[in-house]
């Protein structure tokens, strides 16, 4: 039970602007690790830090996993892990690659004037 007071350790952590890792969803960590391991075995461990990666490659992977999930397929048939976990892994890799300067931003930035069929 809490009396509303914060511990000095908590106050210090806030002042030091420490990352609030206590807000992570711990139950997802084993799945995240398993999907990253399957990627490491297939493509090489932390390959996105050794070689540059293209946005379009991960855009395609994210869309494939999302569309499979949206169509009702929960598990990736190759890994046996959830498509949404693969999607999380793709996002994490892109963000990490951006932070480490190994990201090639080849996203298509051309916008159509109006969607087809939109009148």
Phi and psi in degrees as GROMACS dihedral restraints (atoms count N, CA, C in turn):
[ dihedral_restraints ]
;  ai    aj    ak    al  type     phi  dphi    fc
    3     4     5     6     1  -103.7    20    10
    4     5     6     7     1   139.0    20    10
    6     7     8     9     1   -96.8    20    10
    7     8     9    10     1     9.9    20    10
    9    10    11    12     1    90.5    20    10
   10    11    12    13     1   -11.7    20    10
   12    13    14    15     1   -86.8    20    10
   13    14    15    16     1   144.9    20    10
   15    16    17    18     1   -99.8    20    10
   16    17    18    19     1   143.2    20    10
   18    19    20    21     1   -70.1    20    10
   19    20    21    22     1   154.4    20    10
   21    22    23    24     1   -59.4    20    10
   22    23    24    25     1   -34.1    20    10
   24    25    26    27     1   -63.4    20    10
   25    26    27    28     1   -43.8    20    10
   27    28    29    30     1   -63.6    20    10
   28    29    30    31     1   -44.7    20    10
   30    31    32    33     1   -61.1    20    10
   31    32    33    34     1   -43.1    20    10
   33    34    35    36     1   -64.2    20    10
   34    35    36    37     1   -42.4    20    10
   36    37    38    39     1   -61.4    20    10
   37    38    39    40     1   -39.5    20    10
   39    40    41    42     1   -65.9    20    10
   40    41    42    43     1   -42.9    20    10
   42    43    44    45     1   -64.5    20    10
   43    44    45    46     1   -37.0    20    10
   45    46    47    48     1   -80.2    20    10
   46    47    48    49     1    -0.5    20    10
   48    49    50    51     1    55.7    20    10
   49    50    51    52     1    43.3    20    10
   51    52    53    54     1   -73.5    20    10
   52    53    54    55     1   147.5    20    10
   54    55    56    57     1   -62.1    20    10
   55    56    57    58     1   129.9    20    10
   57    58    59    60     1   -82.0    20    10
   58    59    60    61     1    68.0    20    10
   60    61    62    63     1   -63.6    20    10
   61    62    63    64     1   -16.8    20    10
   63    64    65    66     1   -65.7    20    10
   64    65    66    67     1   -11.5    20    10
   66    67    68    69     1   -90.1    20    10
   67    68    69    70     1    -4.6    20    10
   69    70    71    72     1   -65.7    20    10
   70    71    72    73     1   153.0    20    10
   72    73    74    75     1   -90.6    20    10
   73    74    75    76     1    97.2    20    10
   75    76    77    78     1   -61.2    20    10
   76    77    78    79     1   -30.8    20    10
   78    79    80    81     1   -65.9    20    10
   79    80    81    82     1   -17.4    20    10
   81    82    83    84     1   -87.0    20    10
   82    83    84    85     1   -17.0    20    10
   84    85    86    87     1   -59.5    20    10
   85    86    87    88     1   -43.8    20    10
   87    88    89    90     1   -62.1    20    10
   88    89    90    91     1   -40.1    20    10
   90    91    92    93     1   -66.4    20    10
   91    92    93    94     1   -43.8    20    10
   93    94    95    96     1   -57.4    20    10
   94    95    96    97     1   -46.0    20    10
   96    97    98    99     1   -62.5    20    10
   97    98    99   100     1   -42.2    20    10
   99   100   101   102     1   -63.8    20    10
  100   101   102   103     1   -41.9    20    10
  102   103   104   105     1   -69.2    20    10
  103   104   105   106     1   -41.2    20    10
  105   106   107   108     1   -64.4    20    10
  106   107   108   109     1   -36.1    20    10
  108   109   110   111     1   -65.5    20    10
  109   110   111   112     1   -42.7    20    10
  111   112   113   114     1   -62.8    20    10
  112   113   114   115     1   -38.0    20    10
  114   115   116   117     1   -65.9    20    10
  115   116   117   118     1   -38.9    20    10
  117   118   119   120     1   -64.8    20    10
  118   119   120   121     1   -39.7    20    10
  120   121   122   123     1   -68.2    20    10
  121   122   123   124     1   -33.4    20    10
  123   124   125   126     1   -82.6    20    10
  124   125   126   127     1   -41.1    20    10
  126   127   128   129     1  -117.7    20    10
  127   128   129   130     1   -10.2    20    10
  129   130   131   132     1   108.4    20    10
  130   131   132   133     1   140.2    20    10
  132   133   134   135     1   -64.3    20    10
  133   134   135   136     1   128.1    20    10
  135   136   137   138     1    48.4    20    10
  136   137   138   139     1    41.9    20    10
  138   139   140   141     1   -59.0    20    10
  139   140   141   142     1   -30.0    20    10
  141   142   143   144     1   -69.1    20    10
  142   143   144   145     1   -12.5    20    10
  144   145   146   147     1   -96.3    20    10
  145   146   147   148     1   -19.5    20    10
  147   148   149   150     1   -90.3    20    10
  148   149   150   151     1   -37.0    20    10
  150   151   152   153     1  -127.2    20    10
  151   152   153   154     1   147.6    20    10
  153   154   155   156     1   -67.8    20    10
  154   155   156   157     1   149.4    20    10
  156   157   158   159     1  -120.1    20    10
  157   158   159   160     1   149.7    20    10
  159   160   161   162     1   -96.9    20    10
  160   161   162   163     1   139.7    20    10
  162   163   164   165     1   -55.4    20    10
  163   164   165   166     1   -41.2    20    10
  165   166   167   168     1   -62.1    20    10
  166   167   168   169     1   -33.9    20    10
  168   169   170   171     1   -62.3    20    10
  169   170   171   172     1   -45.8    20    10
  171   172   173   174     1   -78.0    20    10
  172   173   174   175     1   -29.3    20    10
  174   175   176   177     1   -59.6    20    10
  175   176   177   178     1   -46.1    20    10
  177   178   179   180     1   -61.9    20    10
  178   179   180   181     1   -45.4    20    10
  180   181   182   183     1   -64.2    20    10
  181   182   183   184     1   -43.9    20    10
  183   184   185   186     1   -62.3    20    10
  184   185   186   187     1   -43.6    20    10
  186   187   188   189     1   -65.7    20    10
  187   188   189   190     1   -40.8    20    10
  189   190   191   192     1   -60.7    20    10
  190   191   192   193     1   -45.1    20    10
  192   193   194   195     1   -67.8    20    10
  193   194   195   196     1   -40.7    20    10
  195   196   197   198     1   -65.9    20    10
  196   197   198   199     1   -45.9    20    10
  198   199   200   201     1   -63.7    20    10
  199   200   201   202     1   -41.6    20    10
  201   202   203   204     1   -59.6    20    10
  202   203   204   205     1   -44.8    20    10
  204   205   206   207     1   -64.8    20    10
  205   206   207   208     1   -45.4    20    10
  207   208   209   210     1   -62.3    20    10
  208   209   210   211     1   -28.1    20    10
  210   211   212   213     1   -85.6    20    10
  211   212   213   214     1     2.8    20    10
  213   214   215   216     1   103.2    20    10
  214   215   216   217     1     2.1    20    10
  216   217   218   219     1   -92.5    20    10
  217   218   219   220     1   107.3    20    10
  219   220   221   222     1   -77.1    20    10
  220   221   222   223     1   -39.9    20    10
  222   223   224   225     1  -106.4    20    10
  223   224   225   226     1   137.2    20    10
  225   226   227   228     1   -68.2    20    10
  226   227   228   229     1   124.4    20    10
  228   229   230   231     1   -64.8    20    10
  229   230   231   232     1   -27.7    20    10
  231   232   233   234     1   -75.8    20    10
  232   233   234   235     1   -47.0    20    10
  234   235   236   237     1   -93.5    20    10
  235   236   237   238     1   -24.9    20    10
  237   238   239   240     1    77.7    20    10
  238   239   240   241     1     9.5    20    10
  240   241   242   243     1  -107.0    20    10
  241   242   243   244     1   160.1    20    10
  243   244   245   246     1   -60.6    20    10
  244   245   246   247     1   138.7    20    10
  246   247   248   249     1   -56.3    20    10
  247   248   249   250     1   -38.4    20    10
  249   250   251   252     1   -65.7    20    10
  250   251   252   253     1   -29.3    20    10
  252   253   254   255     1   -70.4    20    10
  253   254   255   256     1   -37.8    20    10
  255   256   257   258     1   -63.0    20    10
  256   257   258   259     1   -39.1    20    10
  258   259   260   261     1   -62.4    20    10
  259   260   261   262     1   -43.7    20    10
  261   262   263   264     1   -59.8    20    10
  262   263   264   265     1   -41.9    20    10
  264   265   266   267     1   -64.0    20    10
  265   266   267   268     1   -43.3    20    10
  267   268   269   270     1   -59.7    20    10
  268   269   270   271     1   -45.8    20    10
  270   271   272   273     1   -61.5    20    10
  271   272   273   274     1   -43.2    20    10
  273   274   275   276     1   -62.6    20    10
  274   275   276   277     1   -41.2    20    10
  276   277   278   279     1   -65.8    20    10
  277   278   279   280     1   -44.5    20    10
  279   280   281   282     1   -61.3    20    10
  280   281   282   283     1   -47.5    20    10
  282   283   284   285     1   -62.0    20    10
  283   284   285   286     1   -42.1    20    10
  285   286   287   288     1   -66.3    20    10
  286   287   288   289     1   -39.9    20    10
  288   289   290   291     1   -63.1    20    10
  289   290   291   292     1   -41.2    20    10
  291   292   293   294     1   -61.8    20    10
  292   293   294   295     1   -40.5    20    10
  294   295   296   297     1   -66.5    20    10
  295   296   297   298     1   -28.5    20    10
  297   298   299   300     1  -102.6    20    10
  298   299   300   301     1     6.1    20    10
  300   301   302   303     1    73.8    20    10
  301   302   303   304     1    23.6    20    10
  303   304   305   306     1  -112.6    20    10
  304   305   306   307     1    18.9    20    10
  306   307   308   309     1  -101.3    20    10
  307   308   309   310     1   126.5    20    10
  309   310   311   312     1  -101.9    20    10
  310   311   312   313     1   113.0    20    10
  312   313   314   315     1   -87.6    20    10
  313   314   315   316     1    89.4    20    10
  315   316   317   318     1  -109.4    20    10
  316   317   318   319     1    30.3    20    10
  318   319   320   321     1   -64.2    20    10
  319   320   321   322     1   142.9    20    10
  321   322   323   324     1   -76.3    20    10
  322   323   324   325     1   114.7    20    10
  324   325   326   327     1  -101.9    20    10
  325   326   327   328     1     7.8    20    10
  327   328   329   330     1   -79.7    20    10
  328   329   330   331     1   127.1    20    10
  330   331   332   333     1  -105.5    20    10
  331   332   333   334     1   136.1    20    10
  333   334   335   336     1   -73.8    20    10
  334   335   336   337     1   156.8    20    10
  336   337   338   339     1   -69.8    20    10
  337   338   339   340     1   -37.0    20    10
  339   340   341   342     1  -158.2    20    10
  340   341   342   343     1   137.4    20    10
  342   343   344   345     1   -59.7    20    10
  343   344   345   346     1   146.0    20    10
  345   346   347   348     1   -60.7    20    10
  346   347   348   349     1   132.6    20    10
  348   349   350   351     1    86.8    20    10
  349   350   351   352     1    -7.2    20    10
  351   352   353   354     1   -89.3    20    10
  352   353   354   355     1   112.5    20    10
